[in-house]
Amino acid sequence: MTQIQVQDTYEDEVIYKLTNEYRAKGLSKDVCLRVVDEVMQVRHTIENFSAYLATCLKNTLYKSQVKHGLINPYERMRGRLKGTDIPYYDWLNSPIEDSKAGLVSLDITDEELPF
């Protein structure tokens, strides 16, 4: 066997193993094959093929679960910020406040701006 045949066999085994693993986790066969196609287009620049493909499939699974409402990314972010000094404010899902409820209007002229 030549070096190219050994590498192709290794890649085929990795593809088979990882696509089956992520199909069992919820990705469709079509999505897995699209990810593999994209990875195969750049495989000559990849140092660790199996880790790269696994990361791509993991990210695709996460985005798919967010899209289908199985994961709430805001809860995940809130959990990451727990125990830190960084405040969490979900401005996309918070109720709209009117100007009397706490929004501040600044009356600054152009001459007062520092830039």
Secondary structure, DSSP 8 states (H G I E B T S, - for coil): --HHHHHHHHHHHHHHHHHHHHHHHT--HHHHHHHHHHHHHTGGG-S-HHHHHHHHHHHHHHHHHHHTTSS-HHHHHHHHHTTSS-----TTTS----GGGT-------GGGS--
